[in-house]
Amino acid sequence: MIAAGVGFIMNMLNLSAFLMQFKIVHFLILIGCAIGLKFIINVLKPDLVDPMTAHPLAKKFFYLGMAILGAALVMRNYNIPYYNLLLYLDIAIQLVALGISFSAKMPSNKDLNEDILDI
């Protein structure tokens, strides 16, 4: 899903000649298929967790990147200049989220519940 999203952004920014042969709708279909595949895997094996959404810090960066991408697409739709700067920023944020999700140790449920104080 991240690869399709970054490919989508690189296509919008005209960064790769190879990606220019695809239309934006192809990337959106690929993202939709990745989401559908993730849903099917979660139904078949509910004990598996997605590192992107299971790690709290990676999850924050991922959703921040999605919000920035949405803002850039709205800016592009209404011909507001400098939307491409948001797309470059989004690539960096998504790569940070991906790096955190695979390199940082995921907190266990015990670590997440230590902040709760009983009064």
Number of C-alpha atoms within 10 A of each C-alpha: 16 16 13 17 19 19 20 23 20 18 20 18 15 12 12 12 10 9 16 16 9 13 12 15 10 12 21 15 12 16 18 14 13 15 13 12 13 14 13 12 14 14 11 10 10 10 8 10 12 10 19 21 16 14 20 16 16 25 18 14 22 23 16 16 23 16 13 19 22 15 15 21 18 13 16 15 10 9 10 11 10 11 19 17 11 18 23 15 13 25 20 14 20 22 18 16 25 18 13 20 23 13 9 12 10 16 11 10 8 8 9 10 9 8 8 7 6 4 3
